[in-house]
Amino acid sequence: MRSFYHYMMRYRGNKKNNDEKQLAEWMFDDHSFPKQAKSYDEISSYLEWNAPFPSALSVFDQLYEKYKIEEE
């Protein structure tokens, strides 16, 4: 299973400027983001302290569900 960060890189560079793209771009630019993490708790905890925009946690929750389904 690849890391959540690696999974999210599919959203970078999208022509649509949506929350998924915004989160992926922020993850790419944030050098402290846990790029090897696969655990919901580890990533969620990081986002709680460093959320880049108000809806980042809810976007993360939705995308993490997709990640679990696609990566299992």
PQR file of N, CA, C, O and H, with PARSE charges and radii, in Angstrom:
ATOM      1  N   MET A   1       0.842  -1.181   0.000 -0.4000 1.5000
ATOM      2  CA  MET A   1       0.000   0.000   0.000 -0.0000 2.0000
ATOM      3  C   MET A   1       0.888   1.246   0.000  0.5500 1.7000
ATOM      4  O   MET A   1       1.788   1.381   0.829 -0.5500 1.4000
ATOM      5  N   ARG A   2       0.625   2.132  -0.923 -0.4000 1.5000
ATOM      6  CA  ARG A   2       1.410   3.373  -0.967 -0.0000 2.0000
ATOM      7  C   ARG A   2       0.898   4.352   0.088  0.5500 1.7000
ATOM      8  O   ARG A   2      -0.195   4.183   0.630 -0.5500 1.4000
ATOM      9  H   ARG A   2      -0.106   2.022  -1.597  0.4000 1.0000
ATOM     10  N   SER A   3       1.684   5.355   0.365 -0.4000 1.5000
ATOM     11  CA  SER A   3       1.316   6.331   1.388 -0.0000 2.0000
ATOM     12  C   SER A   3       0.157   7.202   0.896  0.5500 1.7000
ATOM     13  O   SER A   3      -0.110   7.299  -0.301 -0.5500 1.4000
ATOM     14  H   SER A   3       2.571   5.492  -0.074  0.4000 1.0000
ATOM     15  N   PHE A   4      -0.511   7.824   1.848 -0.4000 1.5000
ATOM     16  CA  PHE A   4      -1.614   8.723   1.514 -0.0000 2.0000
ATOM     17  C   PHE A   4      -1.096   9.900   0.688  0.5500 1.7000
ATOM     18  O   PHE A   4      -1.759  10.346  -0.248 -0.5500 1.4000
ATOM     19  H   PHE A   4      -0.294   7.745   2.821  0.4000 1.0000
ATOM     20  N   TYR A   5       0.073  10.394   1.032 -0.4000 1.5000
ATOM     21  CA  TYR A   5       0.683  11.491   0.277 -0.0000 2.0000
ATOM     22  C   TYR A   5       0.830  11.105  -1.196  0.5500 1.7000
ATOM     23  O   TYR A   5       0.464  11.873  -2.087 -0.5500 1.4000
ATOM     24  H   TYR A   5       0.611  10.031   1.793  0.4000 1.0000
ATOM     25  N   HIS A   6       1.359   9.930  -1.438 -0.4000 1.5000
ATOM     26  CA  HIS A   6       1.550   9.463  -2.819 -0.0000 2.0000
ATOM     27  C   HIS A   6       0.198   9.363  -3.536  0.5500 1.7000
ATOM     28  O   HIS A   6       0.076   9.744  -4.701 -0.5500 1.4000
ATOM     29  H   HIS A   6       1.656   9.307  -0.715  0.4000 1.0000
ATOM     30  N   TYR A   7      -0.800   8.855  -2.838 -0.4000 1.5000
ATOM     31  CA  TYR A   7      -2.157   8.768  -3.389 -0.0000 2.0000
ATOM     32  C   TYR A   7      -2.673  10.161  -3.768  0.5500 1.7000
ATOM     33  O   TYR A   7      -3.290  10.331  -4.819 -0.5500 1.4000
ATOM     34  H   TYR A   7      -0.701   8.546  -1.893  0.4000 1.0000
ATOM     35  N   MET A   8      -2.424  11.138  -2.922 -0.4000 1.5000
ATOM     36  CA  MET A   8      -2.942  12.492  -3.131 -0.0000 2.0000
ATOM     37  C   MET A   8      -2.301  13.219  -4.302  0.5500 1.7000
ATOM     38  O   MET A   8      -2.881  14.165  -4.835 -0.5500 1.4000
ATOM     39  H   MET A   8      -1.923  11.000  -2.068  0.4000 1.0000
ATOM     40  N   MET A   9      -1.140  12.800  -4.697 -0.4000 1.5000
ATOM     41  CA  MET A   9      -0.446  13.500  -5.774 -0.0000 2.0000
ATOM     42  C   MET A   9      -1.205  13.413  -7.105  0.5500 1.7000
ATOM     43  O   MET A   9      -0.901  14.158  -8.036 -0.5500 1.4000
ATOM     44  H   MET A   9      -0.669  12.032  -4.264  0.4000 1.0000
ATOM     45  N   ARG A  10      -2.177  12.521  -7.197 -0.4000 1.5000
ATOM     46  CA  ARG A  10      -3.014  12.459  -8.402 -0.0000 2.0000
ATOM     47  C   ARG A  10      -3.872  13.714  -8.567  0.5500 1.7000
ATOM     48  O   ARG A  10      -4.321  14.016  -9.673 -0.5500 1.4000
ATOM     49  H   ARG A  10      -2.424  11.916  -6.440  0.4000 1.0000
ATOM     50  N   TYR A  11      -4.100  14.440  -7.482 -0.4000 1.5000
ATOM     51  CA  TYR A  11      -4.944  15.636  -7.519 -0.0000 2.0000
ATOM     52  C   TYR A  11      -4.162  16.909  -7.838  0.5500 1.7000
ATOM     53  O   TYR A  11      -4.758  17.947  -8.129 -0.5500 1.4000
ATOM     54  H   TYR A  11      -3.735  14.194  -6.584  0.4000 1.0000
ATOM     55  N   ARG A  12      -2.834  16.836  -7.785 -0.4000 1.5000
ATOM     56  CA  ARG A  12      -2.014  18.014  -8.107 -0.0000 2.0000
ATOM     57  C   ARG A  12      -2.124  18.327  -9.585  0.5500 1.7000
ATOM     58  O   ARG A  12      -2.190  17.422 -10.417 -0.5500 1.4000
ATOM     59  H   ARG A  12      -2.350  15.993  -7.548  0.4000 1.0000
ATOM     60  N   GLY A  13      -2.144  19.589  -9.902 -0.4000 1.5000
ATOM     61  CA  GLY A  13      -2.142  19.999 -11.294 -0.0000 2.0000
ATOM     62  C   GLY A  13      -3.475  19.859 -12.010  0.5500 1.7000
ATOM     63  O   GLY A  13      -3.549  20.084 -13.218 -0.5500 1.4000
ATOM     64  H   GLY A  13      -2.091  20.324  -9.226  0.4000 1.0000
ATOM     65  N   ASN A  14      -4.530  19.491 -11.289 -0.4000 1.5000
ATOM     66  CA  ASN A  14      -5.849  19.417 -11.914 -0.0000 2.0000
ATOM     67  C   ASN A  14      -6.229  20.788 -12.462  0.5500 1.7000
ATOM     68  O   ASN A  14      -5.869  21.819 -11.894 -0.5500 1.4000
ATOM     69  H   ASN A  14      -4.470  19.308 -10.308  0.4000 1.0000
ATOM     70  N   LYS A  15      -6.947  20.785 -13.554 -0.4000 1.5000
ATOM     71  CA  LYS A  15      -7.385  22.065 -14.127 -0.0000 2.0000
ATOM     72  C   LYS A  15      -8.426  22.729 -13.244  0.5500 1.7000
ATOM     73  O   LYS A  15      -8.494  23.956 -13.166 -0.5500 1.4000
ATOM     74  H   LYS A  15      -7.240  19.948 -14.015  0.4000 1.0000
ATOM     75  N   LYS A  16      -9.245  21.908 -12.571 -0.4000 1.5000
ATOM     76  CA  LYS A  16     -10.234  22.458 -11.647 -0.0000 2.0000
ATOM     77  C   LYS A  16      -9.518  22.897 -10.379  0.5500 1.7000
ATOM     78  O   LYS A  16      -8.670  22.176  -9.854 -0.5500 1.4000
ATOM     79  H   LYS A  16      -9.190  20.912 -12.633  0.4000 1.0000
ATOM     80  N   ASN A  17      -9.855  24.060  -9.901 -0.4000 1.5000
ATOM     81  CA  ASN A  17      -9.291  24.521  -8.644 -0.0000 2.0000
ATOM     82  C   ASN A  17     -10.284  24.191  -7.538  0.5500 1.7000
ATOM     83  O   ASN A  17     -11.096  25.032  -7.151 -0.5500 1.4000
ATOM     84  H   ASN A  17     -10.544  24.646 -10.328  0.4000 1.0000
ATOM     85  N   ASN A  18     -10.216  22.965  -7.033 -0.4000 1.5000
ATOM     86  CA  ASN A  18     -11.148  22.524  -5.998 -0.0000 2.0000
ATOM     87  C   ASN A  18     -10.393  22.207  -4.704  0.5500 1.7000
ATOM     88  O   ASN A  18      -9.171  22.341  -4.638 -0.5500 1.4000
ATOM     89  H   ASN A  18      -9.557  22.282  -7.348  0.4000 1.0000
ATOM     90  N   ASP A  19     -11.133  21.788  -3.686 -0.4000 1.5000
ATOM     91  CA  ASP A  19     -10.526  21.510  -2.383 -0.0000 2.0000
ATOM     92  C   ASP A  19      -9.523  20.359  -2.449  0.5500 1.7000
ATOM     93  O   ASP A  19      -8.508  20.385  -1.754 -0.5500 1.4000
ATOM     94  H   ASP A  19     -12.126  21.680  -3.740  0.4000 1.0000
ATOM     95  N   GLU A  20      -9.795  19.357  -3.272 -0.4000 1.5000
ATOM     96  CA  GLU A  20      -8.884  18.217  -3.399 -0.0000 2.0000
ATOM     97  C   GLU A  20      -7.527  18.687  -3.927  0.5500 1.7000
ATOM     98  O   GLU A  20      -6.477  18.304  -3.410 -0.5500 1.4000
ATOM     99  H   GLU A  20     -10.620  19.336  -3.837  0.4000 1.0000
ATOM    100  N   LYS A  21      -7.571  19.519  -4.962 -0.4000 1.5000
ATOM    101  CA  LYS A  21      -6.335  20.053  -5.530 -0.0000 2.0000
ATOM    102  C   LYS A  21      -5.625  20.934  -4.512  0.5500 1.7000
ATOM    103  O   LYS A  21      -4.407  20.848  -4.354 -0.5500 1.4000
ATOM    104  H   LYS A  21      -8.424  19.829  -5.382  0.4000 1.0000
ATOM    105  N   GLN A  22      -6.374  21.772  -3.829 -0.4000 1.5000
ATOM    106  CA  GLN A  22      -5.784  22.680  -2.843 -0.0000 2.0000
ATOM    107  C   GLN A  22      -5.068  21.894  -1.742  0.5500 1.7000
ATOM    108  O   GLN A  22      -3.970  22.268  -1.330 -0.5500 1.4000
ATOM    109  H   GLN A  22      -7.364  21.842  -3.957  0.4000 1.0000
ATOM    110  N   LEU A  23      -5.683  20.808  -1.264 -0.4000 1.5000
ATOM    111  CA  LEU A  23      -5.070  19.991  -0.229 -0.0000 2.0000
ATOM    112  C   LEU A  23      -3.814  19.297  -0.762  0.5500 1.7000
ATOM    113  O   LEU A  23      -2.791  19.259  -0.077 -0.5500 1.4000
ATOM    114  H   LEU A  23      -6.575  20.505  -1.599  0.4000 1.0000
ATOM    115  N   ALA A  24      -3.883  18.759  -1.955 -0.4000 1.5000
ATOM    116  CA  ALA A  24      -2.722  18.080  -2.551 -0.0000 2.0000
ATOM    117  C   ALA A  24      -1.559  19.049  -2.758  0.5500 1.7000
ATOM    118  O   ALA A  24      -0.410  18.710  -2.475 -0.5500 1.4000
ATOM    119  H   ALA A  24      -4.713  18.790  -2.512  0.4000 1.0000
ATOM    120  N   GLU A  25      -1.850  20.231  -3.241 -0.4000 1.5000
ATOM    121  CA  GLU A  25      -0.795  21.226  -3.463 -0.0000 2.0000
ATOM    122  C   GLU A  25      -0.158  21.635  -2.142  0.5500 1.7000
ATOM    123  O   GLU A  25       1.060  21.789  -2.050 -0.5500 1.4000
ATOM    124  H   GLU A  25      -2.784  20.507  -3.470  0.4000 1.0000
ATOM    125  N   TRP A  26      -0.988  21.810  -1.124 -0.4000 1.5000
ATOM    126  CA  TRP A  26      -0.466  22.177   0.186 -0.0000 2.0000
ATOM    127  C   TRP A  26       0.416  21.062   0.741  0.5500 1.7000
ATOM    128  O   TRP A  26       1.492  21.331   1.275 -0.5500 1.4000
ATOM    129  H   TRP A  26      -1.977  21.686  -1.198  0.4000 1.0000
ATOM    130  N   MET A  27      -0.037  19.805   0.617 -0.4000 1.5000
ATOM    131  CA  MET A  27       0.761  18.673   1.095 -0.0000 2.0000
ATOM    132  C   MET A  27       2.115  18.639   0.387  0.5500 1.7000
ATOM    133  O   MET A  27       3.138  18.377   1.018 -0.5500 1.4000
ATOM    134  H   MET A  27      -0.911  19.587   0.184  0.4000 1.0000
ATOM    135  N   PHE A  28       2.124  18.899  -0.900 -0.4000 1.5000
ATOM    136  CA  PHE A  28       3.357  18.897  -1.670 -0.0000 2.0000
ATOM    137  C   PHE A  28       4.319  19.988  -1.189  0.5500 1.7000
ATOM    138  O   PHE A  28       5.524  19.758  -1.082 -0.5500 1.4000
ATOM    139  H   PHE A  28       1.292  19.112  -1.413  0.4000 1.0000
ATOM    140  N   ASP A  29       3.785  21.162  -0.902 -0.4000 1.5000
ATOM    141  CA  ASP A  29       4.603  22.302  -0.498 -0.0000 2.0000
ATOM    142  C   ASP A  29       5.025  22.263   0.969  0.5500 1.7000
ATOM    143  O   ASP A  29       6.005  22.905   1.347 -0.5500 1.4000
ATOM    144  H   ASP A  29       2.806  21.349  -0.989  0.4000 1.0000
ATOM    145  N   ASP A  30       4.294  21.516   1.797 -0.4000 1.5000
ATOM    146  CA  ASP A  30       4.596  21.462   3.232 -0.0000 2.0000
ATOM    147  C   ASP A  30       5.668  20.401   3.489  0.5500 1.7000
ATOM    148  O   ASP A  30       5.388  19.203   3.459 -0.5500 1.4000
ATOM    149  H   ASP A  30       3.497  20.995   1.490  0.4000 1.0000
ATOM    150  N   HIS A  31       6.875  20.849   3.738 -0.4000 1.5000
ATOM    151  CA  HIS A  31       7.998  19.929   3.914 -0.0000 2.0000
ATOM    152  C   HIS A  31       7.912  19.130   5.207  0.5500 1.7000
ATOM    153  O   HIS A  31       8.645  18.155   5.371 -0.5500 1.4000
ATOM    154  H   HIS A  31       7.102  21.822   3.763  0.4000 1.0000
ATOM    155  N   SER A  32       7.043  19.516   6.124 -0.4000 1.5000
ATOM    156  CA  SER A  32       6.886  18.784   7.381 -0.0000 2.0000
ATOM    157  C   SER A  32       5.766  17.753   7.331  0.5500 1.7000
ATOM    158  O   SER A  32       5.614  16.961   8.262 -0.5500 1.4000
ATOM    159  H   SER A  32       6.448  20.308   5.991  0.4000 1.0000
ATOM    160  N   PHE A  33       4.984  17.750   6.264 -0.4000 1.5000
ATOM    161  CA  PHE A  33       3.880  16.789   6.167 -0.0000 2.0000
ATOM    162  C   PHE A  33       4.445  15.369   6.221  0.5500 1.7000
ATOM    163  O   PHE A  33       5.459  15.080   5.586 -0.5500 1.4000
ATOM    164  H   PHE A  33       5.107  18.393   5.507  0.4000 1.0000
ATOM    165  N   PRO A  34       3.785  14.474   6.985 -0.5600 1.5000
ATOM    166  CA  PRO A  34       4.277  13.087   7.098  0.2800 2.0000
ATOM    167  C   PRO A  34       4.050  12.307   5.793  0.5500 1.7000
ATOM    168  O   PRO A  34       3.052  11.600   5.648 -0.5500 1.4000
ATOM    169  N   LYS A  35       4.962  12.442   4.875 -0.4000 1.5000
ATOM    170  CA  LYS A  35       4.797  11.921   3.516 -0.0000 2.0000
ATOM    171  C   LYS A  35       4.773  10.394   3.423  0.5500 1.7000
ATOM    172  O   LYS A  35       4.278   9.853   2.435 -0.5500 1.4000
ATOM    173  H   LYS A  35       5.773  13.015   4.993  0.4000 1.0000
ATOM    174  N   GLN A  36       5.288   9.697   4.416 -0.4000 1.5000
ATOM    175  CA  GLN A  36       5.284   8.231   4.384 -0.0000 2.0000
ATOM    176  C   GLN A  36       4.098   7.635   5.148  0.5500 1.7000
ATOM    177  O   GLN A  36       3.935   6.416   5.180 -0.5500 1.4000
ATOM    178  H   GLN A  36       5.690  10.137   5.220  0.4000 1.0000
ATOM    179  N   ALA A  37       3.280   8.477   5.754 -0.4000 1.5000
ATOM    180  CA  ALA A  37       2.180   8.016   6.604 -0.0000 2.0000
ATOM    181  C   ALA A  37       1.074   7.335   5.803  0.5500 1.7000
ATOM    182  O   ALA A  37       0.729   7.747   4.695 -0.5500 1.4000
ATOM    183  H   ALA A  37       3.412   9.468   5.728  0.4000 1.0000
ATOM    184  N   LYS A  38       0.534   6.275   6.406 -0.4000 1.5000
ATOM    185  CA  LYS A  38      -0.620   5.573   5.854 -0.0000 2.0000
ATOM    186  C   LYS A  38      -1.781   5.585   6.851  0.5500 1.7000
ATOM    187  O   LYS A  38      -2.924   5.295   6.497 -0.5500 1.4000
ATOM    188  H   LYS A  38       0.814   5.940   7.306  0.4000 1.0000
ATOM    189  N   SER A  39      -1.471   5.921   8.083 -0.4000 1.5000
ATOM    190  CA  SER A  39      -2.428   5.869   9.185 -0.0000 2.0000
ATOM    191  C   SER A  39      -3.331   7.106   9.230  0.5500 1.7000
ATOM    192  O   SER A  39      -2.862   8.242   9.160 -0.5500 1.4000
ATOM    193  H   SER A  39      -0.543   6.157   8.371  0.4000 1.0000
ATOM    194  N   TYR A  40      -4.624   6.857   9.346 -0.4000 1.5000
ATOM    195  CA  TYR A  40      -5.595   7.948   9.463 -0.0000 2.0000
ATOM    196  C   TYR A  40      -5.252   8.844  10.647  0.5500 1.7000
ATOM    197  O   TYR A  40      -5.250  10.069  10.527 -0.5500 1.4000
ATOM    198  H   TYR A  40      -5.005   5.935   9.402  0.4000 1.0000
ATOM    199  N   ASP A  41      -4.962   8.225  11.794 -0.4000 1.5000
ATOM    200  CA  ASP A  41      -4.715   8.990  13.016 -0.0000 2.0000
ATOM    201  C   ASP A  41      -3.497   9.913  12.890  0.5500 1.7000
ATOM    202  O   ASP A  41      -3.538  11.059  13.335 -0.5500 1.4000
ATOM    203  H   ASP A  41      -4.964   7.230  11.892  0.4000 1.0000
ATOM    204  N   GLU A  42      -2.427   9.417  12.289 -0.4000 1.5000
ATOM    205  CA  GLU A  42      -1.216  10.225  12.150 -0.0000 2.0000
ATOM    206  C   GLU A  42      -1.458  11.438  11.252  0.5500 1.7000
ATOM    207  O   GLU A  42      -1.045  12.551  11.576 -0.5500 1.4000
ATOM    208  H   GLU A  42      -2.394   8.485  11.927  0.4000 1.0000
ATOM    209  N   ILE A  43      -2.124  11.217  10.131 -0.4000 1.5000
ATOM    210  CA  ILE A  43      -2.369  12.306   9.185 -0.0000 2.0000
ATOM    211  C   ILE A  43      -3.407  13.285   9.742  0.5500 1.7000
ATOM    212  O   ILE A  43      -3.241  14.500   9.639 -0.5500 1.4000
ATOM    213  H   ILE A  43      -2.459  10.312   9.868  0.4000 1.0000
ATOM    214  N   SER A  44      -4.463  12.750  10.324 -0.4000 1.5000
ATOM    215  CA  SER A  44      -5.513  13.581  10.892 -0.0000 2.0000
ATOM    216  C   SER A  44      -4.964  14.472  12.001  0.5500 1.7000
ATOM    217  O   SER A  44      -5.298  15.653  12.084 -0.5500 1.4000
ATOM    218  H   SER A  44      -4.598  11.763  10.407  0.4000 1.0000
ATOM    219  N   SER A  45      -4.134  13.904  12.835 -0.4000 1.5000
ATOM    220  CA  SER A  45      -3.519  14.660  13.922 -0.0000 2.0000
ATOM    221  C   SER A  45      -2.677  15.813  13.377  0.5500 1.7000
ATOM    222  O   SER A  45      -2.734  16.930  13.891 -0.5500 1.4000
ATOM    223  H   SER A  45      -3.862  12.944  12.767  0.4000 1.0000
ATOM    224  N   TYR A  46      -1.908  15.538  12.349 -0.4000 1.5000
ATOM    225  CA  TYR A  46      -1.084  16.584  11.734 -0.0000 2.0000
ATOM    226  C   TYR A  46      -1.973  17.690  11.164  0.5500 1.7000
ATOM    227  O   TYR A  46      -1.701  18.876  11.351 -0.5500 1.4000
ATOM    228  H   TYR A  46      -1.862  14.630  11.932  0.4000 1.0000
ATOM    229  N   LEU A  47      -3.026  17.291  10.474 -0.4000 1.5000
ATOM    230  CA  LEU A  47      -3.921  18.284   9.865 -0.0000 2.0000
ATOM    231  C   LEU A  47      -4.668  19.114  10.905  0.5500 1.7000
ATOM    232  O   LEU A  47      -4.946  20.291  10.673 -0.5500 1.4000
ATOM    233  H   LEU A  47      -3.247  16.328  10.322  0.4000 1.0000
ATOM    234  N   GLU A  48      -4.991  18.517  12.039 -0.4000 1.5000
ATOM    235  CA  GLU A  48      -5.684  19.273  13.088 -0.0000 2.0000
ATOM    236  C   GLU A  48      -4.852  20.459  13.552  0.5500 1.7000
ATOM    237  O   GLU A  48      -5.401  21.507  13.892 -0.5500 1.4000
ATOM    238  H   GLU A  48      -4.765  17.561  12.228  0.4000 1.0000
ATOM    239  N   TRP A  49      -3.543  20.305  13.568 -0.4000 1.5000
ATOM    240  CA  TRP A  49      -2.655  21.379  14.019 -0.0000 2.0000
ATOM    241  C   TRP A  49      -2.212  22.294  12.883  0.5500 1.7000
ATOM    242  O   TRP A  49      -1.800  23.428  13.124 -0.5500 1.4000
ATOM    243  H   TRP A  49      -3.097  19.454  13.292  0.4000 1.0000
ATOM    244  N   ASN A  50      -2.295  21.805  11.644 -0.4000 1.5000
ATOM    245  CA  ASN A  50      -1.716  22.558  10.525 -0.0000 2.0000
ATOM    246  C   ASN A  50      -2.670  22.743   9.350  0.5500 1.7000
ATOM    247  O   ASN A  50      -2.220  22.946   8.223 -0.5500 1.4000
ATOM    248  H   ASN A  50      -2.629  20.883  11.448  0.4000 1.0000
ATOM    249  N   ALA A  51      -3.958  22.677   9.587 -0.4000 1.5000
ATOM    250  CA  ALA A  51      -4.933  22.741   8.489 -0.0000 2.0000
ATOM    251  C   ALA A  51      -4.722  23.987   7.628  0.5500 1.7000
ATOM    252  O   ALA A  51      -4.689  25.104   8.145 -0.5500 1.4000
ATOM    253  H   ALA A  51      -4.323  22.512  10.502  0.4000 1.0000
ATOM    254  N   PRO A  52      -4.581  23.795   6.330 -0.5600 1.5000
ATOM    255  CA  PRO A  52      -4.303  24.915   5.434  0.2800 2.0000
ATOM    256  C   PRO A  52      -5.518  25.760   5.073  0.5500 1.7000
ATOM    257  O   PRO A  52      -5.370  26.903   4.640 -0.5500 1.4000
ATOM    258  N   PHE A  53      -6.724  25.207   5.248 -0.4000 1.5000
ATOM    259  CA  PHE A  53      -7.950  25.950   4.960 -0.0000 2.0000
ATOM    260  C   PHE A  53      -9.070  25.327   5.786  0.5500 1.7000
ATOM    261  O   PHE A  53      -8.950  24.181   6.218 -0.5500 1.4000
ATOM    262  H   PHE A  53      -6.844  24.279   5.600  0.4000 1.0000
ATOM    263  N   PRO A  54     -10.163  26.068   6.014 -0.5600 1.5000
ATOM    264  CA  PRO A  54     -11.201  25.625   6.950  0.2800 2.0000
ATOM    265  C   PRO A  54     -11.785  24.224   6.703  0.5500 1.7000
ATOM    266  O   PRO A  54     -12.047  23.498   7.662 -0.5500 1.4000
ATOM    267  N   SER A  55     -11.988  23.842   5.474 -0.4000 1.5000
ATOM    268  CA  SER A  55     -12.623  22.549   5.201 -0.0000 2.0000
ATOM    269  C   SER A  55     -11.613  21.426   4.956  0.5500 1.7000
ATOM    270  O   SER A  55     -11.996  20.348   4.501 -0.5500 1.4000
ATOM    271  H   SER A  55     -11.775  24.432   4.695  0.4000 1.0000
ATOM    272  N   ALA A  56     -10.343  21.656   5.248 -0.4000 1.5000
ATOM    273  CA  ALA A  56      -9.295  20.667   4.956 -0.0000 2.0000
ATOM    274  C   ALA A  56      -9.546  19.323   5.644  0.5500 1.7000
ATOM    275  O   ALA A  56      -9.317  18.270   5.049 -0.5500 1.4000
ATOM    276  H   ALA A  56     -10.032  22.531   5.618  0.4000 1.0000
ATOM    277  N   LEU A  57     -10.013  19.353   6.885 -0.4000 1.5000
ATOM    278  CA  LEU A  57     -10.237  18.092   7.605 -0.0000 2.0000
ATOM    279  C   LEU A  57     -11.377  17.280   7.000  0.5500 1.7000
ATOM    280  O   LEU A  57     -11.278  16.057   6.902 -0.5500 1.4000
ATOM    281  H   LEU A  57     -10.199  20.209   7.369  0.4000 1.0000
ATOM    282  N   SER A  58     -12.445  17.936   6.597 -0.4000 1.5000
ATOM    283  CA  SER A  58     -13.551  17.191   5.986 -0.0000 2.0000
ATOM    284  C   SER A  58     -13.153  16.665   4.605  0.5500 1.7000
ATOM    285  O   SER A  58     -13.563  15.569   4.221 -0.5500 1.4000
ATOM    286  H   SER A  58     -12.525  18.930   6.677  0.4000 1.0000
ATOM    287  N   VAL A  59     -12.361  17.431   3.860 -0.4000 1.5000
ATOM    288  CA  VAL A  59     -11.853  16.967   2.560 -0.0000 2.0000
ATOM    289  C   VAL A  59     -10.950  15.766   2.779  0.5500 1.7000
ATOM    290  O   VAL A  59     -11.032  14.780   2.046 -0.5500 1.4000
ATOM    291  H   VAL A  59     -12.028  18.320   4.173  0.4000 1.0000
ATOM    292  N   PHE A  60     -10.093  15.845   3.782 -0.4000 1.5000
ATOM    293  CA  PHE A  60      -9.218  14.720   4.119 -0.0000 2.0000
ATOM    294  C   PHE A  60     -10.042  13.478   4.446  0.5500 1.7000
ATOM    295  O   PHE A  60      -9.745  12.393   3.947 -0.5500 1.4000
ATOM    296  H   PHE A  60     -10.027  16.646   4.378  0.4000 1.0000
ATOM    297  N   ASP A  61     -11.069  13.622   5.275 -0.4000 1.5000
ATOM    298  CA  ASP A  61     -11.910  12.467   5.645 -0.0000 2.0000
ATOM    299  C   ASP A  61     -12.496  11.791   4.411  0.5500 1.7000
ATOM    300  O   ASP A  61     -12.469  10.565   4.307 -0.5500 1.4000
ATOM    301  H   ASP A  61     -11.310  14.503   5.681  0.4000 1.0000
ATOM    302  N   GLN A  62     -13.017  12.565   3.491 -0.4000 1.5000
ATOM    303  CA  GLN A  62     -13.609  12.007   2.265 -0.0000 2.0000
ATOM    304  C   GLN A  62     -12.554  11.302   1.419  0.5500 1.7000
ATOM    305  O   GLN A  62     -12.776  10.192   0.935 -0.5500 1.4000
ATOM    306  H   GLN A  62     -13.039  13.562   3.575  0.4000 1.0000
ATOM    307  N   LEU A  63     -11.419  11.947   1.246 -0.4000 1.5000
ATOM    308  CA  LEU A  63     -10.371  11.375   0.409 -0.0000 2.0000
ATOM    309  C   LEU A  63      -9.719  10.165   1.057  0.5500 1.7000
ATOM    310  O   LEU A  63      -9.287   9.247   0.358 -0.5500 1.4000
ATOM    311  H   LEU A  63     -11.238  12.849   1.639  0.4000 1.0000
ATOM    312  N   TYR A  64      -9.642  10.151   2.377 -0.4000 1.5000
ATOM    313  CA  TYR A  64      -9.053   8.997   3.055 -0.0000 2.0000
ATOM    314  C   TYR A  64      -9.939   7.761   2.862  0.5500 1.7000
ATOM    315  O   TYR A  64      -9.428   6.650   2.717 -0.5500 1.4000
ATOM    316  H   TYR A  64      -9.993  10.896   2.944  0.4000 1.0000
ATOM    317  N   GLU A  65     -11.252   7.949   2.860 -0.4000 1.5000
ATOM    318  CA  GLU A  65     -12.165   6.823   2.593 -0.0000 2.0000
ATOM    319  C   GLU A  65     -11.918   6.255   1.196  0.5500 1.7000
ATOM    320  O   GLU A  65     -11.873   5.037   1.025 -0.5500 1.4000
ATOM    321  H   GLU A  65     -11.667   8.851   2.977  0.4000 1.0000
ATOM    322  N   LYS A  66     -11.761   7.109   0.211 -0.4000 1.5000
ATOM    323  CA  LYS A  66     -11.454   6.660  -1.159 -0.0000 2.0000
ATOM    324  C   LYS A  66     -10.107   5.947  -1.197  0.5500 1.7000
ATOM    325  O   LYS A  66      -9.955   4.918  -1.856 -0.5500 1.4000
ATOM    326  H   LYS A  66     -11.798   8.099   0.350  0.4000 1.0000
ATOM    327  N   TYR A  67      -9.146   6.501  -0.491 -0.4000 1.5000
ATOM    328  CA  TYR A  67      -7.800   5.924  -0.411 -0.0000 2.0000
ATOM    329  C   TYR A  67      -7.856   4.502   0.134  0.5500 1.7000
ATOM    330  O   TYR A  67      -7.239   3.594  -0.423 -0.5500 1.4000
ATOM    331  H   TYR A  67      -9.270   7.337   0.044  0.4000 1.0000
ATOM    332  N   LYS A  68      -8.600   4.310   1.229 -0.4000 1.5000
ATOM    333  CA  LYS A  68      -8.698   2.974   1.831 -0.0000 2.0000
ATOM    334  C   LYS A  68      -9.293   1.973   0.846  0.5500 1.7000
ATOM    335  O   LYS A  68      -8.806   0.848   0.732 -0.5500 1.4000
ATOM    336  H   LYS A  68      -9.101   5.047   1.682  0.4000 1.0000
ATOM    337  N   ILE A  69     -10.330   2.373   0.143 -0.4000 1.5000
ATOM    338  CA  ILE A  69     -11.001   1.476  -0.822 -0.0000 2.0000
ATOM    339  C   ILE A  69     -10.072   1.140  -1.985  0.5500 1.7000
ATOM    340  O   ILE A  69      -9.950  -0.021  -2.374 -0.5500 1.4000
ATOM    341  H   ILE A  69     -10.726   3.287   0.235  0.4000 1.0000
ATOM    342  N   GLU A  70      -9.426   2.150  -2.532 -0.4000 1.5000
ATOM    343  CA  GLU A  70      -8.585   1.952  -3.716 -0.0000 2.0000
ATOM    344  C   GLU A  70      -7.261   1.283  -3.420  0.5500 1.7000
ATOM    345  O   GLU A  70      -6.703   0.620  -4.293 -0.5500 1.4000
ATOM    346  H   GLU A  70      -9.525   3.094  -2.216  0.4000 1.0000
ATOM    347  N   GLU A  71      -6.748   1.436  -2.221 -0.4000 1.5000
ATOM    348  CA  GLU A  71      -5.422   0.919  -1.900 -0.0000 2.0000
ATOM    349  C   GLU A  71      -5.447  -0.449  -1.212  0.5500 1.7000
ATOM    350  O   GLU A  71      -4.385  -1.028  -0.986 -0.5500 1.4000
ATOM    351  H   GLU A  71      -7.201   1.975  -1.512  0.4000 1.0000
ATOM    352  N   GLU A  72      -6.599  -0.971  -0.881 -0.4000 1.5000
ATOM    353  CA  GLU A  72      -6.646  -2.286  -0.226 -0.0000 2.0000
ATOM    354  C   GLU A  72      -6.548  -3.391  -1.217  0.5500 1.7000
ATOM    355  O   GLU A  72      -6.571  -4.563  -0.839 -0.5500 1.4000
ATOM    356  H   GLU A  72      -7.462  -0.500  -1.065  0.4000 1.0000
TER
END
